[in-house]
Amino acid sequence: MTNDPEIGRRTFLAGATALGTVTFLPYAARSAAHAADVFTTPAGNIEVFPIGHASFVMKTPKGVIYNDPVGDVADYSEFPTPDLIVITHEHGDHFNLDTLNGVVGDTTVLVANPAVFEKLPADLQARTTKMANGDTGEAIGVSIEAIPAYNITDERLKFHPQGRDNGYVLSLDDFRIYVSGDTEGVPEMRALKNIDLAFVCMNLPFTMDAQAAADAVSEFMPTYCYPYHFRGRDGGTQDPVVFEAAVNDAVKVKMGGWY
């Protein structure tokens, strides 16, 4: 492993089978068909399509949103061209320029943290809103808040230092979606309010374990929550069923086909 703690998605998925025996349940079989969950909102339906690890597509009344698109461009071929792409940070399982160039359309706009913005070519920078921790903005009629994403455990500080990486809250009218990016259960996550749908990471050594994620989610209490980004290194893969058992019963856990 290099100093870049997160690795490209192809390598990540190819090596994941060696990580140990975690039981991944039948919902994982849905990934090949990119099965969707549908969330009904006052503005219309939102469809969520897990692609893999940290990547997903949402069809919304405001447009099609891609989160952290990496991997084969063919993985996105069945979906419309994105109206909006949000990128949380620079690690290879969240940001890949080849994938980005393969999926971006003529009218696609992007949101990225400053570190990713600096890695973009000029043509993509021209259509990207750079958002640092705490910034707010809007794209395609979606209100966007950049939520700090970082490590707080001493031995993990090198992975995601405070102040660099983003999570996001995307507000589609009154429906609020939180995407954690790579983080532990930081105070800024725990202080979130009125989240309807959350995507919360869990893997070691890079983010947090399932119990820690459940503890943080039980504090800000989204209506629905996807455990995602749960394959790790050296036995650090997390079982989303452990998260489901530990989180407050009022949170409805959604199991996407991430792997």
N, C-alpha and C positions, 0 to 999 in steps of 0.2 A: 504494500500500500504506500502510495506517495504521500506527500504532505497535503495534497488535495484529498480531503477525507471522503468525499463522495465520488463515485466513479460513473462512467458512462453507462447508459441504461442497458445496452446490449451485454456489456461485460458483467454488469450487476446481475442481470437476470440469468446469464449463463452460469455464473458462479453460485447462485443462490441455493441450488440443490445440495450443495456441500455444507450448508450451514447447520444442519442438524434435523432432528425429527420433530417438526411442529406440525400439528394436524391442521391442514387447510380443508375447509368443509366444502360441501357440494356447490355452494354459491360461487366458488372460484371457477367452476366450469363455465359460468356465464361469460367469462372474459373474451372467449373466442368470438362470440356473437355481439359483444359490446352491448349487453342487455341494459335497458334503461330503467331507472326509477323516476316516477312522475310526482311532482309536488304541485299541488293546486294552490294558487295565490289569487288575490283579488284582481291582479292584472292579467292573469292567464297562467297556463301551465309552464313549469320549468322541468325539463328532462335532463337527468344526469347520466352520463355514460363514462364509467371508469375505463381508462385506456391501459394504465399500468403504473404501479408504484406511486408516483406523485402527479401523474398526468391524467387529466380528465377533460371532457367536453360537456358543456351545458348549452342546450337550446332553450332560450328564454324569450319572453315577449319583446325584449329590447334588442335581441340579436343573438348570434352564436358566439360563445365565449370558450376559449381554450385556456386551460391552466397548465403552466410549465410543460409545454409540449416537447418531448424528446422521443427518441427511438426512430423506427422506420417510418418514413413518410406514408408508406402504404397503410399503416395503422389508422390513419386519419382519412383514408380515401372514401369511406362511406358517409362522411360527414360534410355538411356545407362548409365553404370557406369561412374562416372566423371573421367576425366583425371586430372582436376584441381579443387580444392575447395578453394575459397577465403572467409575469415572471417574478418569482419570489427572490431568487438569488442565483449565483453563478455556478454552483456545483453541477457536475455533469449529468446527474439524474434529475435536474430541474431546468437546465439551460443547455441547448445544443444548437449552434448556429446553422448547421446543415439542415437539421429538422425544421428550424424556424424558417429558413429560406424556402423550404419545400412546401410549407403549409400557408404562408402568408399570402394574402390576396392584394389586389390593387388598392382596395379601400380599407384594408385591415389597419386598425390602430393598436398600439401596444402601451402597456404600463410596465415599468421595470424599476428595480432599485438602482441607485447610482452606480454600483459596481458592475452590474450587467450593462447598463447604458454605455459605459465606457468601452465595453467589448463589442458593441454593435458597429457595423459599418455606417457610413454617413447616411445612406439612403434609408436605413431602418431608424437611425437616430431621429431623422426628420419627422417620423410619424410616431415617435415614442414619447410618452410623458414620463419624465424621471421623477420618482417619488421616494423620498427618504422617510425614515421612521417619523410618524406623527403627521405627515402631510395628508391633505385631503384634495380630492379632485373629482372630475366627472369625465366619462367617456361613453359614447353611444347611449346617453341617457341614464347611465348607471353611476350612482355616487360611490366613490371609492375612498377608503381610509387605509393608510399604510400602518399596520400594526407591528411594533417591534417583535422580532423573532431572534432568539439568541439562547445560548447555553448559560446555565448558572452553576452547574456542578464543576468543581475545580478541574478534574481530569478531562472535561469536555470543552473547556473554554476555547481551545484552539480550533474547534470545528466551526462554530458559529459565534463570532465575537459580538458583543453588544454594539448596536449602532449601525451594522452593515446590512443585514438581511431583513426582508419584509415578510409578514403575513398580510392578508388583506381582509377588509370587510367590504363586500359588494352589496349595495342596497338597491334593489329593484322595486321602486315604490316603497311599500312597507315590508317587503320580504328581505331579510338581512342574512347574508351568507358569509361565513367566516372561513377563510383558508389559512391554515396555520403556517404553511411553509415549514422550515426546519427549526424547531424550538423546543425548549422545555416549558413547563407550566409556569411561565413568568407572570409577574403581577399584571402586566398589560393584557394578557389573555384572561386571567381570572376576573378582571374588572369589566369585561365585555358585558353589554346589556342587550336584551331583546334580539338574540340571535335565533333565527328560525332553523338554519341549517349550517352545520359545521363539518369541516374536514380536518381531522386532528392526527398529527404524525405520532409515531411511536416506533423507535428502533434503537438499538444500542450498537456501538457506543456513541452514536451521533446525536440522538435526541433524548428520548426518555423511555422508560418501560411502560407497559400497559397499565400498571397500577398507578403510576404517577400521572399518566394521561387521564385516567378515570377520575382521579382526585381533582385535577384542574377543571375538567369538563363538568364535574358535579358542582363546582362553584359557580360557573357562569351559565350553566343550565340551558343549552340550546334545546330547541324542540326535537330536532333530529341531529344525529351525528354519525358520520362515516369515520371509523378508524381506517387510516390509510398509511402508506409509506412505512409498512411494518416489517419489511425484511431488513436484517442487520448483518453484522459481521461477528465471527468468532462466537457463535451461539447467541447473538443479540437479536435474532428475529423474535418478534412479539406475536402472541396469539390474540387475534381480535376478540375471540370468545372470552378470554380472560378479562379484557377491557369491558365487554358487555356485562359480565357478571359483577364487575366492581363498580360500574358507574351508577349514579342515582337512577332509580327505576323510572323516574319521570322523563328521562331522556330516551327517546326512541332510537335505538342503534340500527343503522343501515349497513348491510354487508355487501359491498361491491365486489365485482370480479377483478381484483387488482393484479392477480398473478395467474 
